[in-house]
Amino acid sequence: MSIAEIKKLPIREKFQIMEALWDEMRPEIDAAEIPQTHKAILDHCHARVASGQEALVDWDIAKNRFGNG
């Protein structure tokens, strides 16, 4: 099935295809190694939030703050 054919499908069928793709890819995704550099960045961000140096922002607020909402 081509991308052009998928674009013509009803939304329900597009979601079914997406679910099938995620189910198919899940084992690979779960087994993928997360780079240490990514872990370090996340750990640093988590530590800043935990210490009160940074605060989490609601996603809708963040989108609106940057004009993408």
mmCIF file of the N, C-alpha and C atoms, coordinates in Angstrom:
data_MODEL
# 
_entry.id   MODEL 
# 
loop_
_atom_site.group_PDB 
_atom_site.id 
_atom_site.type_symbol 
_atom_site.label_atom_id 
_atom_site.label_alt_id 
_atom_site.label_comp_id 
_atom_site.label_asym_id 
_atom_site.label_entity_id 
_atom_site.label_seq_id 
_atom_site.pdbx_PDB_ins_code 
_atom_site.Cartn_x 
_atom_site.Cartn_y 
_atom_site.Cartn_z 
_atom_site.occupancy 
_atom_site.B_iso_or_equiv 
_atom_site.pdbx_formal_charge 
_atom_site.auth_seq_id 
_atom_site.auth_comp_id 
_atom_site.auth_asym_id 
_atom_site.auth_atom_id 
_atom_site.pdbx_PDB_model_num 
ATOM 1   N N  . MET A 1 1  ? 0.845   -1.166 0.000  1.00 0.00 ? 1  MET A N  1 
ATOM 2   C CA . MET A 1 1  ? 0.000   0.000  0.000  1.00 0.00 ? 1  MET A CA 1 
ATOM 3   C C  . MET A 1 1  ? 0.897   1.238  0.000  1.00 0.00 ? 1  MET A C  1 
ATOM 4   N N  . SER A 1 2  ? 0.592   2.163  -0.864 1.00 0.00 ? 2  SER A N  1 
ATOM 5   C CA . SER A 1 2  ? 1.410   3.370  -0.990 1.00 0.00 ? 2  SER A CA 1 
ATOM 6   C C  . SER A 1 2  ? 0.938   4.450  -0.018 1.00 0.00 ? 2  SER A C  1 
ATOM 7   N N  . ILE A 1 3  ? 1.774   5.436  0.168  1.00 0.00 ? 3  ILE A N  1 
ATOM 8   C CA . ILE A 1 3  ? 1.421   6.573  1.016  1.00 0.00 ? 3  ILE A CA 1 
ATOM 9   C C  . ILE A 1 3  ? 0.188   7.279  0.443  1.00 0.00 ? 3  ILE A C  1 
ATOM 10  N N  . ALA A 1 4  ? 0.148   7.412  -0.871 1.00 0.00 ? 4  ALA A N  1 
ATOM 11  C CA . ALA A 1 4  ? -1.001  8.063  -1.509 1.00 0.00 ? 4  ALA A CA 1 
ATOM 12  C C  . ALA A 1 4  ? -2.287  7.300  -1.213 1.00 0.00 ? 4  ALA A C  1 
ATOM 13  N N  . GLU A 1 5  ? -2.225  5.975  -1.214 1.00 0.00 ? 5  GLU A N  1 
ATOM 14  C CA . GLU A 1 5  ? -3.410  5.170  -0.904 1.00 0.00 ? 5  GLU A CA 1 
ATOM 15  C C  . GLU A 1 5  ? -3.814  5.331  0.561  1.00 0.00 ? 5  GLU A C  1 
ATOM 16  N N  . ILE A 1 6  ? -2.820  5.372  1.434  1.00 0.00 ? 6  ILE A N  1 
ATOM 17  C CA . ILE A 1 6  ? -3.105  5.548  2.860  1.00 0.00 ? 6  ILE A CA 1 
ATOM 18  C C  . ILE A 1 6  ? -3.769  6.899  3.108  1.00 0.00 ? 6  ILE A C  1 
ATOM 19  N N  . LYS A 1 7  ? -3.310  7.938  2.438  1.00 0.00 ? 7  LYS A N  1 
ATOM 20  C CA . LYS A 1 7  ? -3.884  9.274  2.617  1.00 0.00 ? 7  LYS A CA 1 
ATOM 21  C C  . LYS A 1 7  ? -5.365  9.314  2.258  1.00 0.00 ? 7  LYS A C  1 
ATOM 22  N N  . LYS A 1 8  ? -5.807  8.437  1.384  1.00 0.00 ? 8  LYS A N  1 
ATOM 23  C CA . LYS A 1 8  ? -7.208  8.407  0.954  1.00 0.00 ? 8  LYS A CA 1 
ATOM 24  C C  . LYS A 1 8  ? -8.110  7.616  1.895  1.00 0.00 ? 8  LYS A C  1 
ATOM 25  N N  . LEU A 1 9  ? -7.524  6.881  2.831  1.00 0.00 ? 9  LEU A N  1 
ATOM 26  C CA . LEU A 1 9  ? -8.307  6.037  3.730  1.00 0.00 ? 9  LEU A CA 1 
ATOM 27  C C  . LEU A 1 9  ? -9.055  6.856  4.773  1.00 0.00 ? 9  LEU A C  1 
ATOM 28  N N  . PRO A 1 10 ? -10.166 6.306  5.268  1.00 0.00 ? 10 PRO A N  1 
ATOM 29  C CA . PRO A 1 10 ? -10.860 6.956  6.387  1.00 0.00 ? 10 PRO A CA 1 
ATOM 30  C C  . PRO A 1 10 ? -9.963  6.933  7.624  1.00 0.00 ? 10 PRO A C  1 
ATOM 31  N N  . ILE A 1 11 ? -10.180 7.878  8.520  1.00 0.00 ? 11 ILE A N  1 
ATOM 32  C CA . ILE A 1 11 ? -9.332  8.025  9.706  1.00 0.00 ? 11 ILE A CA 1 
ATOM 33  C C  . ILE A 1 11 ? -9.286  6.736  10.528 1.00 0.00 ? 11 ILE A C  1 
ATOM 34  N N  . ARG A 1 12 ? -10.392 6.032  10.641 1.00 0.00 ? 12 ARG A N  1 
ATOM 35  C CA . ARG A 1 12 ? -10.439 4.789  11.417 1.00 0.00 ? 12 ARG A CA 1 
ATOM 36  C C  . ARG A 1 12 ? -9.430  3.769  10.872 1.00 0.00 ? 12 ARG A C  1 
ATOM 37  N N  . GLU A 1 13 ? -9.378  3.636  9.560  1.00 0.00 ? 13 GLU A N  1 
ATOM 38  C CA . GLU A 1 13 ? -8.438  2.690  8.951  1.00 0.00 ? 13 GLU A CA 1 
ATOM 39  C C  . GLU A 1 13 ? -6.991  3.163  9.112  1.00 0.00 ? 13 GLU A C  1 
ATOM 40  N N  . LYS A 1 14 ? -6.762  4.473  9.077  1.00 0.00 ? 14 LYS A N  1 
ATOM 41  C CA . LYS A 1 14 ? -5.415  4.994  9.305  1.00 0.00 ? 14 LYS A CA 1 
ATOM 42  C C  . LYS A 1 14 ? -4.945  4.647  10.708 1.00 0.00 ? 14 LYS A C  1 
ATOM 43  N N  . PHE A 1 15 ? -5.843  4.783  11.693 1.00 0.00 ? 15 PHE A N  1 
ATOM 44  C CA . PHE A 1 15 ? -5.480  4.417  13.062 1.00 0.00 ? 15 PHE A CA 1 
ATOM 45  C C  . PHE A 1 15 ? -5.195  2.924  13.183 1.00 0.00 ? 15 PHE A C  1 
ATOM 46  N N  . GLN A 1 16 ? -5.945  2.102  12.486 1.00 0.00 ? 16 GLN A N  1 
ATOM 47  C CA . GLN A 1 16 ? -5.698  0.663  12.526 1.00 0.00 ? 16 GLN A CA 1 
ATOM 48  C C  . GLN A 1 16 ? -4.320  0.335  11.959 1.00 0.00 ? 16 GLN A C  1 
ATOM 49  N N  . ILE A 1 17 ? -3.941  1.017  10.902 1.00 0.00 ? 17 ILE A N  1 
ATOM 50  C CA . ILE A 1 17 ? -2.606  0.819  10.318 1.00 0.00 ? 17 ILE A CA 1 
ATOM 51  C C  . ILE A 1 17 ? -1.533  1.276  11.300 1.00 0.00 ? 17 ILE A C  1 
ATOM 52  N N  . MET A 1 18 ? -1.750  2.433  11.944 1.00 0.00 ? 18 MET A N  1 
ATOM 53  C CA . MET A 1 18 ? -0.771  2.927  12.919 1.00 0.00 ? 18 MET A CA 1 
ATOM 54  C C  . MET A 1 18 ? -0.615  1.934  14.067 1.00 0.00 ? 18 MET A C  1 
ATOM 55  N N  . GLU A 1 19 ? -1.724  1.414  14.571 1.00 0.00 ? 19 GLU A N  1 
ATOM 56  C CA . GLU A 1 19 ? -1.653  0.442  15.663 1.00 0.00 ? 19 GLU A CA 1 
ATOM 57  C C  . GLU A 1 19 ? -0.904  -0.813 15.233 1.00 0.00 ? 19 GLU A C  1 
ATOM 58  N N  . ALA A 1 20 ? -1.157  -1.273 14.028 1.00 0.00 ? 20 ALA A N  1 
ATOM 59  C CA . ALA A 1 20 ? -0.469  -2.464 13.529 1.00 0.00 ? 20 ALA A CA 1 
ATOM 60  C C  . ALA A 1 20 ? 1.032   -2.208 13.403 1.00 0.00 ? 20 ALA A C  1 
ATOM 61  N N  . LEU A 1 21 ? 1.399   -1.020 12.928 1.00 0.00 ? 21 LEU A N  1 
ATOM 62  C CA . LEU A 1 21 ? 2.813   -0.668 12.805 1.00 0.00 ? 21 LEU A CA 1 
ATOM 63  C C  . LEU A 1 21 ? 3.480   -0.606 14.170 1.00 0.00 ? 21 LEU A C  1 
ATOM 64  N N  . TRP A 1 22 ? 2.842   0.034  15.152 1.00 0.00 ? 22 TRP A N  1 
ATOM 65  C CA . TRP A 1 22 ? 3.419   0.111  16.494 1.00 0.00 ? 22 TRP A CA 1 
ATOM 66  C C  . TRP A 1 22 ? 3.573   -1.279 17.094 1.00 0.00 ? 22 TRP A C  1 
ATOM 67  N N  . ASP A 1 23 ? 2.549   -2.129 16.916 1.00 0.00 ? 23 ASP A N  1 
ATOM 68  C CA . ASP A 1 23 ? 2.636   -3.496 17.439 1.00 0.00 ? 23 ASP A CA 1 
ATOM 69  C C  . ASP A 1 23 ? 3.803   -4.250 16.809 1.00 0.00 ? 23 ASP A C  1 
ATOM 70  N N  . GLU A 1 24 ? 4.004   -4.031 15.523 1.00 0.00 ? 24 GLU A N  1 
ATOM 71  C CA . GLU A 1 24 ? 5.086   -4.696 14.800 1.00 0.00 ? 24 GLU A CA 1 
ATOM 72  C C  . GLU A 1 24 ? 6.458   -4.183 15.249 1.00 0.00 ? 24 GLU A C  1 
ATOM 73  N N  . MET A 1 25 ? 6.558   -2.883 15.510 1.00 0.00 ? 25 MET A N  1 
ATOM 74  C CA . MET A 1 25 ? 7.842   -2.277 15.855 1.00 0.00 ? 25 MET A CA 1 
ATOM 75  C C  . MET A 1 25 ? 8.163   -2.347 17.343 1.00 0.00 ? 25 MET A C  1 
ATOM 76  N N  . ARG A 1 26 ? 7.177   -2.588 18.206 1.00 0.00 ? 26 ARG A N  1 
ATOM 77  C CA . ARG A 1 26 ? 7.364   -2.541 19.656 1.00 0.00 ? 26 ARG A CA 1 
ATOM 78  C C  . ARG A 1 26 ? 8.569   -3.346 20.150 1.00 0.00 ? 26 ARG A C  1 
ATOM 79  N N  . PRO A 1 27 ? 8.752   -4.612 19.735 1.00 0.00 ? 27 PRO A N  1 
ATOM 80  C CA . PRO A 1 27 ? 9.920   -5.350 20.241 1.00 0.00 ? 27 PRO A CA 1 
ATOM 81  C C  . PRO A 1 27 ? 11.246  -4.667 19.910 1.00 0.00 ? 27 PRO A C  1 
ATOM 82  N N  . GLU A 1 28 ? 11.350  -4.119 18.718 1.00 0.00 ? 28 GLU A N  1 
ATOM 83  C CA . GLU A 1 28 ? 12.574  -3.414 18.316 1.00 0.00 ? 28 GLU A CA 1 
ATOM 84  C C  . GLU A 1 28 ? 12.782  -2.150 19.132 1.00 0.00 ? 28 GLU A C  1 
ATOM 85  N N  . ILE A 1 29 ? 11.703  -1.408 19.339 1.00 0.00 ? 29 ILE A N  1 
ATOM 86  C CA . ILE A 1 29 ? 11.782  -0.169 20.107 1.00 0.00 ? 29 ILE A CA 1 
ATOM 87  C C  . ILE A 1 29 ? 12.179  -0.464 21.547 1.00 0.00 ? 29 ILE A C  1 
ATOM 88  N N  . ASP A 1 30 ? 11.541  -1.473 22.135 1.00 0.00 ? 30 ASP A N  1 
ATOM 89  C CA . ASP A 1 30 ? 11.835  -1.831 23.521 1.00 0.00 ? 30 ASP A CA 1 
ATOM 90  C C  . ASP A 1 30 ? 13.271  -2.317 23.698 1.00 0.00 ? 30 ASP A C  1 
ATOM 91  N N  . ALA A 1 31 ? 13.813  -2.943 22.671 1.00 0.00 ? 31 ALA A N  1 
ATOM 92  C CA . ALA A 1 31 ? 15.170  -3.489 22.751 1.00 0.00 ? 31 ALA A CA 1 
ATOM 93  C C  . ALA A 1 31 ? 16.250  -2.455 22.393 1.00 0.00 ? 31 ALA A C  1 
ATOM 94  N N  . ALA A 1 32 ? 15.835  -1.313 21.852 1.00 0.00 ? 32 ALA A N  1 
ATOM 95  C CA . ALA A 1 32 ? 16.798  -0.298 21.416 1.00 0.00 ? 32 ALA A CA 1 
ATOM 96  C C  . ALA A 1 32 ? 17.552  0.272  22.614 1.00 0.00 ? 32 ALA A C  1 
ATOM 97  N N  . GLU A 1 33 ? 18.819  0.459  22.429 1.00 0.00 ? 33 GLU A N  1 
ATOM 98  C CA . GLU A 1 33 ? 19.672  1.024  23.475 1.00 0.00 ? 33 GLU A CA 1 
ATOM 99  C C  . GLU A 1 33 ? 19.536  2.542  23.461 1.00 0.00 ? 33 GLU A C  1 
ATOM 100 N N  . ILE A 1 34 ? 19.314  3.127  24.612 1.00 0.00 ? 34 ILE A N  1 
ATOM 101 C CA . ILE A 1 34 ? 19.245  4.576  24.721 1.00 0.00 ? 34 ILE A CA 1 
ATOM 102 C C  . ILE A 1 34 ? 20.677  5.085  24.897 1.00 0.00 ? 34 ILE A C  1 
ATOM 103 N N  . PRO A 1 35 ? 21.100  6.020  24.042 1.00 0.00 ? 35 PRO A N  1 
ATOM 104 C CA . PRO A 1 35 ? 22.469  6.521  24.164 1.00 0.00 ? 35 PRO A CA 1 
ATOM 105 C C  . PRO A 1 35 ? 22.727  7.135  25.543 1.00 0.00 ? 35 PRO A C  1 
ATOM 106 N N  . GLN A 1 36 ? 23.898  6.916  26.072 1.00 0.00 ? 36 GLN A N  1 
ATOM 107 C CA . GLN A 1 36 ? 24.266  7.437  27.388 1.00 0.00 ? 36 GLN A CA 1 
ATOM 108 C C  . GLN A 1 36 ? 24.160  8.956  27.437 1.00 0.00 ? 36 GLN A C  1 
ATOM 109 N N  . THR A 1 37 ? 24.457  9.618  26.328 1.00 0.00 ? 37 THR A N  1 
ATOM 110 C CA . THR A 1 37 ? 24.355  11.085 26.302 1.00 0.00 ? 37 THR A CA 1 
ATOM 111 C C  . THR A 1 37 ? 22.912  11.531 26.528 1.00 0.00 ? 37 THR A C  1 
ATOM 112 N N  . HIS A 1 38 ? 21.954  10.793 25.966 1.00 0.00 ? 38 HIS A N  1 
ATOM 113 C CA . HIS A 1 38 ? 20.538  11.130 26.163 1.00 0.00 ? 38 HIS A CA 1 
ATOM 114 C C  . HIS A 1 38 ? 20.141  10.916 27.621 1.00 0.00 ? 38 HIS A C  1 
ATOM 115 N N  . LYS A 1 39 ? 20.605  9.797  28.194 1.00 0.00 ? 39 LYS A N  1 
ATOM 116 C CA . LYS A 1 39 ? 20.316  9.524  29.602 1.00 0.00 ? 39 LYS A CA 1 
ATOM 117 C C  . LYS A 1 39 ? 20.881  10.628 30.490 1.00 0.00 ? 39 LYS A C  1 
ATOM 118 N N  . ALA A 1 40 ? 22.086  11.078 30.183 1.00 0.00 ? 40 ALA A N  1 
ATOM 119 C CA . ALA A 1 40 ? 22.728  12.117 30.983 1.00 0.00 ? 40 ALA A CA 1 
ATOM 120 C C  . ALA A 1 40 ? 21.927  13.419 30.927 1.00 0.00 ? 40 ALA A C  1 
ATOM 121 N N  . ILE A 1 41 ? 21.443  13.777 29.755 1.00 0.00 ? 41 ILE A N  1 
ATOM 122 C CA . ILE A 1 41 ? 20.646  14.997 29.609 1.00 0.00 ? 41 ILE A CA 1 
ATOM 123 C C  . ILE A 1 41 ? 19.360  14.882 30.418 1.00 0.00 ? 41 ILE A C  1 
ATOM 124 N N  . LEU A 1 42 ? 18.677  13.747 30.314 1.00 0.00 ? 42 LEU A N  1 
ATOM 125 C CA . LEU A 1 42 ? 17.445  13.552 31.069 1.00 0.00 ? 42 LEU A CA 1 
ATOM 126 C C  . LEU A 1 42 ? 17.694  13.567 32.572 1.00 0.00 ? 42 LEU A C  1 
ATOM 127 N N  . ASP A 1 43 ? 18.768  12.932 33.008 1.00 0.00 ? 43 ASP A N  1 
ATOM 128 C CA . ASP A 1 43 ? 19.117  12.935 34.428 1.00 0.00 ? 43 ASP A CA 1 
ATOM 129 C C  . ASP A 1 43 ? 19.374  14.351 34.929 1.00 0.00 ? 43 ASP A C  1 
ATOM 130 N N  . HIS A 1 44 ? 20.083  15.145 34.122 1.00 0.00 ? 44 HIS A N  1 
ATOM 131 C CA . HIS A 1 44 ? 20.387  16.530 34.485 1.00 0.00 ? 44 HIS A CA 1 
ATOM 132 C C  . HIS A 1 44 ? 19.089  17.336 34.614 1.00 0.00 ? 44 HIS A C  1 
ATOM 133 N N  . CYS A 1 45 ? 18.195  17.194 33.653 1.00 0.00 ? 45 CYS A N  1 
ATOM 134 C CA . CYS A 1 45 ? 16.918  17.916 33.685 1.00 0.00 ? 45 CYS A CA 1 
ATOM 135 C C  . CYS A 1 45 ? 16.086  17.485 34.893 1.00 0.00 ? 45 CYS A C  1 
ATOM 136 N N  . HIS A 1 46 ? 16.041  16.191 35.143 1.00 0.00 ? 46 HIS A N  1 
ATOM 137 C CA . HIS A 1 46 ? 15.278  15.678 36.282 1.00 0.00 ? 46 HIS A CA 1 
ATOM 138 C C  . HIS A 1 46 ? 15.839  16.242 37.590 1.00 0.00 ? 46 HIS A C  1 
ATOM 139 N N  . ALA A 1 47 ? 17.141  16.290 37.716 1.00 0.00 ? 47 ALA A N  1 
ATOM 140 C CA . ALA A 1 47 ? 17.770  16.807 38.926 1.00 0.00 ? 47 ALA A CA 1 
ATOM 141 C C  . ALA A 1 47 ? 17.437  18.286 39.129 1.00 0.00 ? 47 ALA A C  1 
ATOM 142 N N  . ARG A 1 48 ? 17.411  19.066 38.054 1.00 0.00 ? 48 ARG A N  1 
ATOM 143 C CA . ARG A 1 48 ? 17.084  20.493 38.162 1.00 0.00 ? 48 ARG A CA 1 
ATOM 144 C C  . ARG A 1 48 ? 15.641  20.697 38.605 1.00 0.00 ? 48 ARG A C  1 
ATOM 145 N N  . VAL A 1 49 ? 14.734  19.866 38.113 1.00 0.00 ? 49 VAL A N  1 
ATOM 146 C CA . VAL A 1 49 ? 13.335  19.958 38.543 1.00 0.00 ? 49 VAL A CA 1 
ATOM 147 C C  . VAL A 1 49 ? 13.217  19.529 40.002 1.00 0.00 ? 49 VAL A C  1 
ATOM 148 N N  . ALA A 1 50 ? 13.870  18.432 40.352 1.00 0.00 ? 50 ALA A N  1 
ATOM 149 C CA . ALA A 1 50 ? 13.807  17.917 41.727 1.00 0.00 ? 50 ALA A CA 1 
ATOM 150 C C  . ALA A 1 50 ? 14.370  18.915 42.735 1.00 0.00 ? 50 ALA A C  1 
ATOM 151 N N  . SER A 1 51 ? 15.377  19.690 42.328 1.00 0.00 ? 51 SER A N  1 
ATOM 152 C CA . SER A 1 51 ? 16.003  20.646 43.241 1.00 0.00 ? 51 SER A CA 1 
ATOM 153 C C  . SER A 1 51 ? 15.272  21.987 43.274 1.00 0.00 ? 51 SER A C  1 
ATOM 154 N N  . GLY A 1 52 ? 14.291  22.157 42.403 1.00 0.00 ? 52 GLY A N  1 
ATOM 155 C CA . GLY A 1 52 ? 13.551  23.416 42.354 1.00 0.00 ? 52 GLY A CA 1 
ATOM 156 C C  . GLY A 1 52 ? 14.164  24.462 41.453 1.00 0.00 ? 52 GLY A C  1 
ATOM 157 N N  . GLN A 1 53 ? 15.255  24.120 40.768 1.00 0.00 ? 53 GLN A N  1 
ATOM 158 C CA . GLN A 1 53 ? 15.901  25.085 39.860 1.00 0.00 ? 53 GLN A CA 1 
ATOM 159 C C  . GLN A 1 53 ? 15.085  25.290 38.593 1.00 0.00 ? 53 GLN A C  1 
ATOM 160 N N  . GLU A 1 54 ? 14.292  24.300 38.228 1.00 0.00 ? 54 GLU A N  1 
ATOM 161 C CA . GLU A 1 54 ? 13.427  24.364 37.048 1.00 0.00 ? 54 GLU A CA 1 
ATOM 162 C C  . GLU A 1 54 ? 12.049  23.866 37.444 1.00 0.00 ? 54 GLU A C  1 
ATOM 163 N N  . ALA A 1 55 ? 11.053  24.238 36.656 1.00 0.00 ? 55 ALA A N  1 
ATOM 164 C CA . ALA A 1 55 ? 9.692   23.764 36.913 1.00 0.00 ? 55 ALA A CA 1 
ATOM 165 C C  . ALA A 1 55 ? 9.120   23.187 35.625 1.00 0.00 ? 55 ALA A C  1 
ATOM 166 N N  . LEU A 1 56 ? 8.295   22.183 35.793 1.00 0.00 ? 56 LEU A N  1 
ATOM 167 C CA . LEU A 1 56 ? 7.621   21.604 34.643 1.00 0.00 ? 56 LEU A CA 1 
ATOM 168 C C  . LEU A 1 56 ? 6.514   22.547 34.186 1.00 0.00 ? 56 LEU A C  1 
ATOM 169 N N  . VAL A 1 57 ? 6.270   22.572 32.885 1.00 0.00 ? 57 VAL A N  1 
ATOM 170 C CA . VAL A 1 57 ? 5.238   23.426 32.310 1.00 0.00 ? 57 VAL A CA 1 
ATOM 171 C C  . VAL A 1 57 ? 4.265   22.543 31.548 1.00 0.00 ? 57 VAL A C  1 
ATOM 172 N N  . ASP A 1 58 ? 2.982   22.826 31.698 1.00 0.00 ? 58 ASP A N  1 
ATOM 173 C CA . ASP A 1 58 ? 1.958   22.105 30.965 1.00 0.00 ? 58 ASP A CA 1 
ATOM 174 C C  . ASP A 1 58 ? 2.228   22.228 29.461 1.00 0.00 ? 58 ASP A C  1 
ATOM 175 N N  . TRP A 1 59 ? 2.020   21.130 28.737 1.00 0.00 ? 59 TRP A N  1 
ATOM 176 C CA . TRP A 1 59 ? 2.330   21.102 27.309 1.00 0.00 ? 59 TRP A CA 1 
ATOM 177 C C  . TRP A 1 59 ? 1.591   22.187 26.541 1.00 0.00 ? 59 TRP A C  1 
ATOM 178 N N  . ASP A 1 60 ? 0.304   22.412 26.824 1.00 0.00 ? 60 ASP A N  1 
ATOM 179 C CA . ASP A 1 60 ? -0.457  23.441 26.109 1.00 0.00 ? 60 ASP A CA 1 
ATOM 180 C C  . ASP A 1 60 ? 0.119   24.833 26.364 1.00 0.00 ? 60 ASP A C  1 
ATOM 181 N N  . ILE A 1 61 ? 0.549   25.079 27.585 1.00 0.00 ? 61 ILE A N  1 
ATOM 182 C CA . ILE A 1 61 ? 1.170   26.373 27.908 1.00 0.00 ? 61 ILE A CA 1 
ATOM 183 C C  . ILE A 1 61 ? 2.485   26.533 27.152 1.00 0.00 ? 61 ILE A C  1 
ATOM 184 N N  . ALA A 1 62 ? 3.284   25.470 27.120 1.00 0.00 ? 62 ALA A N  1 
ATOM 185 C CA . ALA A 1 62 ? 4.570   25.526 26.402 1.00 0.00 ? 62 ALA A CA 1 
ATOM 186 C C  . ALA A 1 62 ? 4.352   25.785 24.910 1.00 0.00 ? 62 ALA A C  1 
ATOM 187 N N  . LYS A 1 63 ? 3.385   25.096 24.309 1.00 0.00 ? 63 LYS A N  1 
ATOM 188 C CA . LYS A 1 63 ? 3.110   25.320 22.875 1.00 0.00 ? 63 LYS A CA 1 
ATOM 189 C C  . LYS A 1 63 ? 2.702   26.765 22.615 1.00 0.00 ? 63 LYS A C  1 
ATOM 190 N N  . ASN A 1 64 ? 1.834   27.289 23.469 1.00 0.00 ? 64 ASN A N  1 
ATOM 191 C CA . ASN A 1 64 ? 1.365   28.668 23.284 1.00 0.00 ? 64 ASN A CA 1 
ATOM 192 C C  . ASN A 1 64 ? 2.485   29.682 23.500 1.00 0.00 ? 64 ASN A C  1 
ATOM 193 N N  . ARG A 1 65 ? 3.391   29.361 24.409 1.00 0.00 ? 65 ARG A N  1 
ATOM 194 C CA . ARG A 1 65 ? 4.510   30.252 24.710 1.00 0.00 ? 65 ARG A CA 1 
ATOM 195 C C  . ARG A 1 65 ? 5.386   30.460 23.477 1.00 0.00 ? 65 ARG A C  1 
ATOM 196 N N  . PHE A 1 66 ? 5.498   29.427 22.649 1.00 0.00 ? 66 PHE A N  1 
ATOM 197 C CA . PHE A 1 66 ? 6.342   29.501 21.458 1.00 0.00 ? 66 PHE A CA 1 
ATOM 198 C C  . PHE A 1 66 ? 5.542   29.696 20.180 1.00 0.00 ? 66 PHE A C  1 
ATOM 199 N N  . GLY A 1 67 ? 4.253   30.037 20.312 1.00 0.00 ? 67 GLY A N  1 
ATOM 200 C CA . GLY A 1 67 ? 3.429   30.360 19.157 1.00 0.00 ? 67 GLY A CA 1 
ATOM 201 C C  . GLY A 1 67 ? 3.024   29.175 18.311 1.00 0.00 ? 67 GLY A C  1 
ATOM 202 N N  . ASN A 1 68 ? 3.102   27.954 18.861 1.00 0.00 ? 68 ASN A N  1 
ATOM 203 C CA . ASN A 1 68 ? 2.726   26.770 18.082 1.00 0.00 ? 68 ASN A CA 1 
ATOM 204 C C  . ASN A 1 68 ? 1.395   26.186 18.549 1.00 0.00 ? 68 ASN A C  1 
ATOM 205 N N  . GLY A 1 69 ? 0.647   26.898 19.323 1.00 0.00 ? 69 GLY A N  1 
ATOM 206 C CA . GLY A 1 69 ? -0.585  26.361 19.872 1.00 0.00 ? 69 GLY A CA 1 
ATOM 207 C C  . GLY A 1 69 ? -1.734  26.868 19.180 1.00 0.00 ? 69 GLY A C  1 
# 
